[in-house]
Amino acid sequence: MKNLRYQAGDLVFLKAGAFQAGEPNQQCRILSVLPDAYGRAQYRIQFGAENWERRITHEDIDHHLSERRSESDGPDETPVGGSWVNSSSIKIKR
């Protein structure tokens, strides 16, 4: 079976109880794909009504309800908010 991967910009539904709060099957947007941890894909997501981001694993997504952009939809869009690395806050000791 092919491992279904999501991309930045995809809308996904989380499984009931993924965060043990709120409504089951909440829809969120994937902001970026994080490096795999212990062989599991990780994603940075944000719900529409929240100002912060969360980290989920591939197993937290309800794949039957979630939609995935096809490869022909065009290039990835830059997520709103930009990169999670703020280069101006990096300090180097000499």
N, C-alpha and C positions, 0 to 999 in steps of 0.2 A: 504494500500500500504506500502510495506517495505521501510524503510528509508535507502537509499544507502549511505554507508560511504566509504571513501577512506582511504588508508594507506600510510605510508611513502614509497616513491619509485614509487608510481603511477604517470603516465603521464596524465595530464588533460588539457582541453582547457577551457579558460575563455570565458564568454559571451562577445559579442561586447560591448564596452564602460565600461567595469568593472573598468578600470583605466583612461578612457577618453583620452588616448594617445596611439599612436602606431597602430598596425594593429588589426583588429578584429580577434577573435578566435586564439589567440596566445597560443602555447603549453608551459606548464611549468611542473616542477616536484615538487611533494609534499615532503617536507623535514621532516615535523613532524606534528602530530595532536595536536592542542592546546586544552585546556579546553573549553567546551561550554560556550557561552556568551548569556544570555537571551534566552536559549533554541535552539540556532543555533550553529552548528558545525563550528569550525574555523581551518584553516590550515596555516602552514608556507610554502611558495612556493619560487621557484627561477626559473627565465627564463634562458635559456642556455647561452645567451650572457651577462648576468649581473653578477656583483660581489656582489650584495646585495640581501637581502631576503625581501619578502613582506608577509603581513597577508591578507588572504581572508576569506570570509565566504562560507558556503555550497551553498548559493544562487548565488554566482559569477561564479560557474562552469557550463559549458554547458554539461549536463549529456549525451546527445545523441552522442556527438563527443568524449567524454572521455572514456578511457579504465580503467578497474579496474582489479587488480591482483586477481586471485582466491585464496581461502584459501589453496589450495594444492600446490601453488608455492613455499612453503618453508617459513622459518622464515624471519622476517623483516631484511633488511640490515641496518647497521649503516649508517646514512646519512653522506655525505662528509662534513667535517667541524666540526663534533662532536656536543657536546651539546651547547645550547645557553647560558648556565650558565658558567661563567669563575670563578671557585672557588678561583683562586689566586688573583682576584681583589676584593674579599669581605673583608671589613674592619669592625672590631668589636671594639667598644669603651668600655673602662673599667672604 
